[in-house]
Amino acid sequence: MRLPQVLAGRILANHVSRVTGLAMLGATVLLLLLQILFTYLGELGELKDNYNAWAALRYVLWESPRYLYELLPIAALMGSVIGLGTLASNSELVVMRAAGQSLWTIVGWVLRPAVALMLASLMISEWLIPYSNEQAQAVRSESNRTASLGEVRGYWIREQDRFVYVEYANSAGELRRVEMLQFDAEQHLSRSLTAAQGQYQQGQQWQLQQVEQAVLQADGVAVARQDTLLPVELALQPRFVHLVTQSPDALAPSQLWSYIQYLAQQGQVPASYRLALWQKLTAPFALAALVVLACSFIFGPLRQQSVGFRLVIALFVGLGFRYLQDFLGYASLIYNVSAGWFVALPIVLLFVIGGFALRRMR
């Protein structure tokens, strides 16, 4: 008798996972297409002589991975509600419970496709979004004739006791018009430097060219010097110049981590980058929390409601969660509080509410 029970359990598990997985996939595709359509219609209102309808379409399509990443949690919530709602409408959930399947076992089956979406979310944020965002920016920079991708102008850097201003830098390791002010331990100006251009060498080494500098001695006399070439050690690296051109939301978690470490070494507080990192790291858990909450809906207060009503409630819950998480994230920037706690709080709250509701249904 044991073997038939195991086979029956596997058949039920595959059936529940397949139904809810297809519903999640369908919700994802539908929401993504709607997002692309409405975003493209909005871009059509921004058309200019050098930004036509084709350029707007290319821009929206390159931005679609970011839309997909943002929609995955809501799509998982709606897909879970649709899939489980379909099973409930056909009385399949009742039969499963009557056959001895526990509530938490069914929830585990629903979480199977959710795990696939969680992994997809991580891969999209790590590899796909950084590349697609660069391509979208390239479309915009071509149309608006702004600075090219990977270039910054008017960039200030603080490195320990030095303040460096770079008029132009790019991710190929080229600098133009560099000005540097260096201070001693007592915060007195000790040296000023101006270079016409510079080139990255390796590690933290840069080669400045056509350098003019003034060194302040202890008696207050400034000694002028000129050098054709001058090696200078700067923590700035070309890859960090590239990251400056990107918004924190468009960076991969690994890029955010390395850039945060670089800024922290310079005594800066990269609060917005920490917030973006926490949001990306907790996004898969937010997706799982919404799926658990969706299960509590079907087994709890919404089990007798229509599919349309369930979808409306799921959509409002998903959007409300997203807005709450964004609000708390930005609140952490305003009040200078650790972003991790503020980002994780709504996720923990969803797990608690969903778990408590499911526990009452046992």
C-alpha positions in Angstrom: 0.0 0.0 0.0 2.9 2.3 0.6 4.1 2.4 -3.1 0.6 3.4 -4.5 0.4 6.2 -1.9 3.8 7.5 -2.9 3.0 7.4 -6.6 -0.4 9.1 -6.0 1.4 11.8 -4.0 3.8 12.4 -6.8 1.0 12.6 -9.3 -0.8 15.1 -7.2 2.3 17.2 -6.5 3.1 17.4 -10.3 -0.5 18.3 -11.0 -0.7 21.1 -8.5 2.8 22.4 -9.5 1.9 22.3 -13.2 -1.4 24.1 -12.8 0.0 26.8 -10.6 3.2 27.1 -12.6 1.3 27.6 -15.9 -0.9 30.2 -14.1 2.1 32.0 -12.9 3.7 31.9 -16.4 0.5 33.2 -18.0 0.2 36.0 -15.4 3.8 37.0 -16.0 3.5 37.1 -19.8 0.2 39.1 -19.6 1.5 41.6 -17.1 4.7 42.1 -19.0 2.9 42.7 -22.3 0.6 45.2 -20.7 3.6 47.0 -19.1 5.5 47.1 -22.4 2.4 48.4 -24.2 1.6 51.2 -21.7 5.2 52.2 -21.4 5.6 52.4 -25.2 2.4 54.5 -25.4 3.9 56.8 -22.8 7.2 57.0 -24.8 5.3 58.1 -27.9 4.5 61.3 -26.1 8.2 62.0 -25.8 9.0 61.8 -29.5 11.5 64.3 -31.0 13.3 64.7 -34.3 16.1 62.5 -33.1 13.9 60.1 -31.1 11.3 58.5 -33.3 8.8 55.7 -32.8 11.3 53.0 -33.7 13.9 54.3 -31.2 11.2 54.4 -28.5 10.2 50.8 -29.3 13.9 49.7 -29.0 14.2 51.5 -25.8 11.1 49.9 -24.2 12.1 46.4 -25.4 15.6 46.8 -23.9 14.0 47.9 -20.7 11.6 44.9 -20.6 13.9 42.7 -18.5 13.7 45.3 -15.7 9.9 45.4 -16.1 9.8 41.6 -15.9 12.0 41.6 -12.7 9.7 44.1 -11.0 6.5 42.2 -12.0 7.6 38.7 -11.0 6.4 38.9 -7.4 3.0 40.2 -8.4 2.7 37.7 -11.2 3.6 34.9 -8.8 0.8 36.1 -6.4 -1.8 36.4 -9.2 -0.7 33.1 -10.7 -1.0 31.3 -7.4 -4.5 32.7 -6.8 -5.6 31.7 -10.3 -4.1 28.2 -10.2 -5.3 27.3 -6.7 -8.6 29.0 -7.4 -9.0 26.7 -10.5 -8.3 23.7 -8.3 -10.7 24.9 -5.6 -13.5 25.5 -8.1 -13.1 22.0 -9.4 -13.2 20.7 -5.8 -9.8 19.1 -6.4 -8.4 20.7 -3.2 -11.2 19.3 -1.2 -10.5 15.8 -2.6 -6.8 16.2 -1.8 -7.5 17.2 1.8 -9.9 14.3 2.1 -7.3 11.9 0.8 -5.0 12.9 3.7 -2.8 15.5 2.1 -1.9 18.2 4.6 -2.3 21.9 4.0 1.4 22.6 4.2 2.1 19.8 1.7 -0.1 21.5 -0.9 1.5 24.8 -0.1 4.9 23.2 -0.7 3.7 22.0 -4.1 2.7 25.5 -5.0 6.1 26.8 -4.0 7.8 24.6 -6.5 7.2 26.8 -9.5 7.7 29.8 -7.2 11.3 28.6 -6.6 11.9 28.6 -10.3 10.7 32.2 -10.5 12.9 33.1 -7.6 15.9 31.7 -9.4 14.9 33.5 -12.6 14.6 36.7 -10.6 18.2 36.3 -9.3 19.6 35.5 -12.8 17.7 38.4 -14.4 19.0 40.9 -11.8 22.6 39.6 -11.9 23.1 39.1 -15.7 20.3 40.4 -17.8 19.3 43.8 -16.4 22.8 45.3 -16.4 23.3 44.5 -20.1 19.8 45.4 -21.2 19.9 48.7 -19.3 23.2 49.6 -21.0 21.6 49.0 -24.4 18.5 51.1 -23.4 20.8 53.9 -22.3 22.7 53.6 -25.6 19.5 54.2 -27.5 18.7 57.2 -25.4 22.2 58.7 -25.6 22.2 58.3 -29.4 18.8 60.0 -29.6 19.5 62.8 -27.1 23.2 63.2 -28.0 24.3 63.2 -24.4 27.4 61.7 -22.9 28.2 58.2 -24.3 27.6 55.1 -22.2 30.4 54.7 -19.7 31.4 58.3 -19.7 31.1 60.8 -16.8 31.7 64.5 -16.8 32.3 66.7 -13.7 33.0 63.8 -11.3 34.1 64.4 -7.7 35.9 61.7 -5.8 36.9 61.7 -2.1 39.8 59.3 -1.3 40.8 59.5 2.3 42.6 62.9 2.7 42.3 63.8 -1.0 39.5 65.4 -3.1 39.8 64.7 -6.8 37.8 66.4 -9.5 37.7 64.8 -13.0 36.3 66.8 -15.8 36.0 63.8 -18.0 36.4 60.0 -17.4 35.4 56.9 -19.3 35.3 53.2 -18.6 38.3 52.7 -21.0 40.5 54.3 -18.3 41.0 57.7 -19.8 40.9 60.9 -17.8 40.9 64.6 -18.9 41.5 67.7 -16.8 42.2 66.3 -13.4 42.4 68.5 -10.3 43.4 67.2 -6.9 43.6 68.8 -3.4 45.4 66.9 -0.7 45.2 67.6 3.0 47.4 66.7 5.9 46.4 65.0 9.2 45.3 68.4 10.6 43.1 69.1 7.6 45.4 71.7 6.2 46.0 71.9 2.4 49.3 70.3 1.7 49.3 69.9 -2.1 47.3 70.9 -5.2 47.7 69.2 -8.5 46.3 69.8 -12.0 46.8 67.4 -14.9 45.7 67.7 -18.5 44.9 64.0 -18.9 45.6 60.6 -17.5 45.6 56.9 -18.4 44.8 53.9 -16.2 47.7 51.4 -15.8 46.8 48.6 -13.5 45.6 48.0 -9.9 45.2 51.5 -8.5 47.9 53.1 -10.6 47.2 56.0 -13.0 49.6 57.8 -15.2 48.9 61.6 -15.3 50.3 63.7 -18.1 51.2 67.4 -18.3 51.1 67.8 -14.5 51.4 71.1 -12.6 51.4 70.9 -8.8 52.1 73.2 -5.9 53.4 71.7 -2.6 52.9 73.7 0.5 55.8 73.6 2.9 55.7 73.9 6.7 56.5 77.6 6.5 53.6 78.2 4.2 55.6 78.7 1.1 54.3 77.0 -2.0 56.8 75.2 -4.3 55.6 74.8 -7.9 56.5 71.7 -9.9 55.9 70.6 -13.4 56.0 66.9 -14.6 55.5 65.5 -18.0 54.4 62.2 -16.5 53.5 61.5 -12.9 52.3 58.1 -11.5 49.5 58.5 -9.0 47.7 55.9 -6.9 43.9 56.3 -7.0 41.4 53.8 -5.7 39.2 54.8 -8.7 39.1 52.1 -11.4 37.6 52.2 -14.9 34.9 49.7 -13.9 33.8 52.1 -11.1 33.6 54.9 -13.7 31.3 52.6 -15.6 29.1 52.0 -12.6 28.7 55.8 -11.9 26.8 56.1 -15.2 24.2 53.5 -14.1 21.4 54.0 -11.6 21.6 51.7 -8.5 18.5 49.8 -9.6 20.2 48.9 -12.9 23.3 47.3 -11.3 23.7 43.6 -10.6 24.0 42.6 -6.9 27.7 41.7 -7.4 28.3 45.2 -9.0 26.5 46.9 -6.1 28.6 45.0 -3.6 31.9 45.9 -5.1 31.0 49.5 -5.6 29.7 49.8 -2.0 33.0 48.4 -0.8 34.9 51.0 -2.9 32.8 53.9 -1.6 33.1 52.6 2.0 36.9 52.6 1.7 36.7 56.3 0.8 34.7 57.1 3.9 31.5 57.7 2.0 28.0 56.5 2.9 26.4 54.9 -0.2 22.9 54.7 1.3 21.1 54.5 -2.1 23.4 51.6 -3.2 22.9 49.7 0.0 19.1 50.1 -0.4 19.3 48.8 -4.0 21.4 45.8 -2.9 19.0 44.9 -0.1 16.1 45.1 -2.4 17.7 42.8 -4.9 18.8 40.3 -2.3 15.3 40.1 -0.7 13.3 40.1 -3.9 13.1 36.3 -4.1 11.9 36.1 -0.5 9.3 38.7 -1.3 8.0 36.5 -4.1 7.8 33.4 -1.8 6.0 35.5 0.8 3.4 36.6 -1.7 2.8 33.0 -2.8 2.3 31.9 0.8 -0.2 34.7 1.3 -2.0 33.7 -1.9 -2.4 30.2 -0.5 -3.9 31.6 2.7 -6.4 33.5 0.5 -7.6 30.3 -1.3 -7.8 28.2 1.8 -9.1 31.0 3.9 -11.4 34.0 3.4 -11.5 33.9 -0.4 -12.3 30.3 -1.0 -16.0 31.0 -1.8 -15.3 34.1 -3.9 -15.3 34.4 -7.7 -12.1 34.3 -9.7 -12.4 38.0 -10.7 -12.8 39.1 -7.1 -9.7 37.0 -6.1 -7.7 38.6 -8.8 -8.7 42.1 -7.8 -7.7 41.4 -4.2 -4.4 39.8 -5.2 -3.6 42.8 -7.5 -4.3 45.3 -4.7 -2.3 43.2 -2.2 0.7 42.9 -4.6 0.7 46.6 -5.5 0.2 47.6 -1.8 3.2 45.4 -0.8 5.3 46.9 -3.5 4.4 50.5 -2.6 4.9 49.8 1.1 8.4 48.3 0.5 9.4 51.3 -1.7 8.1 53.7 0.9 10.0 52.1 3.8 13.1 51.9 1.6 13.1 55.6 0.9 12.2 56.3 4.5 15.4 54.5 5.5 17.4 56.9 3.4 15.6 59.9 5.0 16.1 58.8 8.5 19.5 57.2 7.9 18.5 53.8 9.2 19.8 50.4 8.0 17.9 49.7 4.8 18.0 46.0 5.4 15.5 46.2 8.3 13.1 48.4 6.4 13.2 46.3 3.2 12.8 43.0 5.1 10.0 44.2 7.4 7.1 43.9 4.8 8.4 40.5 3.7 8.5 39.2 7.3 5.0 40.7 7.9 3.6 38.8 4.8 5.2 35.5 6.0 3.7 36.0 9.5 0.2 36.9 8.2 0.1 34.1 5.6 1.5 31.5 8.0 -0.9 32.5 10.7 -3.9 32.3 8.4 -2.8 28.9 7.1 -2.3 27.6 10.6 -5.8 28.5 11.5 -7.1 26.6 8.4 -5.4 23.3 9.5 
